[in-house]
Amino acid sequence: MLDELIQYLGAHPGVLTAMGITAVLAVVGLWYVVSHHLQAIMITLLSAAGIGSGLLVLYRGFRTDMKDLMGIGLFLIVIFPIIFWQAVKLIEPTEPEARTGRRPTPSRAFFKRKLS
């Protein structure tokens, strides 16, 4: 099957070029997302893992009828969304303060009308 694919791509250079361009754009897009949003990605993954572990502990607690595991599982399920919310609020860009009054200018004399 691989031999057939190689023969097909050799016979159709336009398809090979399109696949190459798509691969390059995918790598560039992945680099951009990882370099600019790594903190948000890590927060999301860690929070999802915490919620998942809470669900697993809660499930094990119900299966073995252990109240302490049920409590720990519920605690994890409640606390990780709160942690996620707070972390996302910290990394959100803040809006600049609105300035009131006159706008700053280099020199008010520049804007005066000529009298002559």
C-alpha positions as CSV (number, residue, x, y, z in Angstrom):
1,M,0.0,0.0,0.0
2,L,2.9,2.4,0.8
3,D,4.4,1.6,-2.6
4,E,1.1,2.5,-4.3
5,L,0.9,5.8,-2.3
6,I,4.5,6.7,-3.3
7,Q,3.8,6.0,-7.0
8,Y,0.6,8.0,-6.9
9,L,2.3,11.0,-5.3
10,G,5.2,10.7,-7.8
11,A,2.7,10.8,-10.6
12,H,0.7,13.8,-9.1
13,P,3.1,16.5,-8.0
14,G,0.3,18.9,-7.4
15,V,-1.2,16.7,-4.7
16,L,2.3,16.2,-3.2
17,T,2.8,20.0,-3.1
18,A,-0.6,20.6,-1.5
19,M,0.2,18.0,1.2
20,G,3.6,19.6,1.8
21,I,2.1,23.1,2.1
22,T,-0.6,21.8,4.5
23,A,2.1,20.1,6.6
24,V,4.2,23.2,6.8
25,L,1.2,25.4,7.7
26,A,0.2,22.8,10.4
27,V,3.7,22.9,11.9
28,V,3.7,26.8,11.9
29,G,0.2,26.8,13.5
30,L,1.2,24.4,16.2
31,W,4.3,26.4,16.9
32,Y,2.2,29.6,17.2
33,V,-0.4,28.1,19.5
34,V,2.2,26.4,21.8
35,S,4.4,29.5,22.0
36,H,1.6,32.0,22.7
37,H,-0.9,29.9,24.7
38,L,1.2,27.3,26.5
39,Q,0.2,28.6,29.9
40,A,-3.5,28.3,29.1
41,I,-3.0,24.9,27.6
42,M,-1.2,23.6,30.7
43,I,-3.9,25.1,33.0
44,T,-6.6,23.4,31.0
45,L,-4.8,20.0,30.9
46,L,-4.0,20.0,34.6
47,S,-7.5,21.1,35.6
48,A,-9.0,18.4,33.4
49,A,-6.7,15.8,34.9
50,G,-7.7,16.9,38.4
51,I,-11.4,16.7,37.6
52,G,-10.9,13.3,36.0
53,S,-9.0,12.0,39.0
54,G,-11.8,13.3,41.2
55,L,-14.4,11.4,39.1
56,L,-12.3,8.2,39.3
57,V,-11.9,8.5,43.1
58,L,-15.6,9.2,43.5
59,Y,-16.4,6.1,41.3
60,R,-14.0,4.0,43.4
61,G,-15.6,5.3,46.6
62,F,-19.1,4.3,45.4
63,R,-17.9,0.9,44.2
64,T,-16.2,0.0,47.5
65,D,-18.7,1.9,49.7
66,M,-15.9,4.0,51.2
67,K,-17.2,7.4,52.4
68,D,-13.8,8.9,52.7
69,L,-13.0,8.3,49.0
70,M,-16.4,9.7,48.1
71,G,-15.6,12.9,50.0
72,I,-12.2,13.2,48.5
73,G,-13.6,12.7,45.0
74,L,-16.3,15.3,45.5
75,F,-13.7,17.7,46.9
76,L,-11.6,17.3,43.8
77,I,-14.5,17.7,41.5
78,V,-15.5,20.9,43.2
79,I,-12.0,22.5,43.7
80,F,-10.5,22.0,40.3
81,P,-13.1,24.0,38.4
82,I,-12.5,26.8,40.9
83,I,-8.8,26.6,40.4
84,F,-9.3,26.6,36.6
85,W,-11.5,29.7,36.8
86,Q,-9.1,31.6,39.0
87,A,-6.1,30.7,36.8
88,V,-7.9,31.7,33.6
89,K,-8.9,35.0,35.2
90,L,-5.3,35.7,36.1
91,I,-4.0,35.2,32.6
92,E,-6.7,37.1,30.8
93,P,-5.5,40.4,29.4
94,T,-6.8,43.4,31.4
95,E,-8.4,46.3,29.7
96,P,-6.5,49.6,29.8
97,E,-7.9,52.3,32.0
98,A,-10.0,54.9,30.2
99,R,-8.5,58.3,30.4
100,T,-10.7,61.2,31.2
101,G,-10.2,64.9,30.4
102,R,-8.2,66.3,27.5
103,R,-5.9,64.2,25.6
104,P,-2.2,64.8,26.1
105,T,-0.5,66.7,23.3
106,P,3.2,67.6,22.7
107,S,2.5,71.3,22.7
108,R,-0.8,73.2,22.9
109,A,0.8,76.0,20.8
110,F,0.8,73.7,17.8
111,F,-3.0,73.7,17.8
112,K,-3.5,77.4,18.2
113,R,-5.0,79.3,15.2
114,K,-2.9,81.9,13.4
115,L,-4.4,85.4,13.8
116,S,-2.9,86.9,10.6
